Amino acid sequence: MAVLAVIIPVLMLGVVLALGRYEDLVLPVDEPSAGTQPDPSDPSAVPPAVPPAVPPGPAGTPAPSP
């Protein structure tokens, strides 16, 4: 039983690593070249949103505690 407790996680780790390698082979990542424009539908190509300029809220509590 103790041998199974050691062998099964090692085998599961091997399966996960093998699936990662398989995924890299099946779904290759295409790097965009320097001269092309980024795809606007790609979320990583959109710049982060700037928060609106609003005045800060009140400092502290609205009324002192009794």
C-alpha positions, -999 to +999 in steps of 0.1 A: +000+000+000+028+024+008+044+017-026+011+026-043+010+059-024+044+068-038+040+054-073+006+068-082+014+105-077+046+101-097+027+085-125+001+112-124+028+139-126+042+121-157+008+121-173+003+158-167+037+166-181+032+144-211-002+161-218+015+195-216+041+184-242+013+170-264-006+203-261+024+222-273+027+200-303-009+201-312-016+238-305+016+257-315+017+294-305+023+318-334+045+348-325+035+379-343+062+396-364+074+431-356+057+447-386+022+434-382-006+451-363-021+433-332-055+418-336-080+442-319-102+412-308-072+398-288-077+408-251-039+410-246-037+437-274-061+461-257-044+486-234-056+487-198-085+509-189-078+542-172-099+548-141-122+579-144-111+611-127-135+614-098-129+633-066-119+612-037-145+602-011-147+617+024-118+611+047-128+592+078-162+585+092-191+609+086-197+614+123-176+609+154-185+579+176-201+586+210 
